[in-house]
């Protein structure tokens, strides 16, 4: 019995030809323009920072005579920054750190308490309270400058350590202005935490305080870090209210104290001012780099459910 031999199947050939390379015009129309926009935005954001750093390292002390960036390098402005006893930069730096840290810690703690109450408890006036928080965000804090001044001036006659010229009074003003927007921001994040965790804890006999400190705060760490960072940046960079409340040079912040280097038309030292601005940015940069991993996850998760 003969067996018919089948012819061997031809080897499969790769029919996929390499894709033709697109010309520069097609690539630029599709993706290239994005890189161009990114480079332009990056240069637009970095150029002022580079100019300030160049002015801080320029011994001429003026901004007009700076012909090129980093044409002359010197640390004389940084030495002059700490040389004037009438302008205590070191005290301003410490005052700014104290006010910023206390304000951010108080904002995080009080805002978390308020957000937990609005998110987990049901009480009369809850809806009206949330609407009030939204309305408060529509009015800038600048509208209350006159009222803040008169209020602190009246408090100075009764409680001097809480009135004008007091850092505690300035911290109280910052806390009142930051609680509205930060409470509403944390409220949206608290709503993303399942209520089943609270119910399970209550079945085990846990109170609201125990649930808040042992369960909720550990789950909302990203939004707490974001609120603390934003509060610190706002408190350290605010000028208008701080210049009204703090009238003693020993209690002023960096934003107010550095203005004295350029406030006088006859003795403007832009180089020393730029050196102080560079040093003033270091704490904010350090805190931002330390907490940057929480920014994206915190803001996105807080905007899912509100």
C-alpha positions, 0 to 999 in steps of 0.5 A: 500500500503506497502512501502519498507524500504531501509536499512540504509546506513552504516556510512562512515568510514575514510579510510585515514590512518596516513602517516608513519613517515619517518626515519631520512635518508629520511628526511635529504636527502629531507630537512635536508641538507638545515638546515645543510647548513644554520647553516654552513653558519650562523656560517661562517658569525658570527664567525669573528664578534664574534671574533672581538667583543671578542677581543674588550672586551679583555683587553690584546689588542692582537689577539694571546692571545685570548684563548677563545671567551669572556673569559675575559670581559672589556671595557678598549679598548673602554675607550682607544679609546677616550683617545688618543688626537692624534687619535681623534676617535670622529672626525673620527666618525663624519667625516664618518657620514657626508661624508656617508650621503652627498654622499648617498643623492647626489648619490640618487638625481643625480642618480634619475635625470639621471634615469628619463631622460633615462627612460622618455625622448627620446633624441639624444645619449640616447642609447649611454649614457646607453651603456657607463654606462654599460661599466663604471661598468666593470672597477674597481675604483682602476684603476683611483687612480693615475688619481684621485690623479693627478687631485686633486693635480692640483685642490689644486693649484687653488681651495684648498678647493676642492683638496687634504685633502678636504672632499668635494673633496673626496665626489665628487670622491665618487659621480663620482664613484657611479653614473654609477651603481646606475643610471642604477639600478634606470633606471630599476626600473623607467621603471616599473612605467607606463607611463600613469601616466606621460601622465595623469599628462601632460594632466593636465598641469604638467611639467617634474619637477612636475611629477618627484618630486610629482609623480615619487619619491613617487613611486620609494621610495624602490629603492631610499632607496636601493641606499642610503643604498649601497652608505652609506655603500661604503662611510663609509667603503672605505679605499684606495681613502680616505687614499690618499685624506685625509692626515690630521688626523682631516679630516680622516674617520674611515676606515683611522683613525682606520688603525693607531692603527695597521699600526705600527708594534711596537705598534699594539693595536688590542683590541682598533682597534676591539673596534673602528670597533665595534662602526663603524659598528653601524651606518651601522647596524642601517641604514640597519635595518631601510631600510631592508623592502625596499631591497627585494621589491626594487631589485625584482621590479627593475629587472623585466623590464629594 
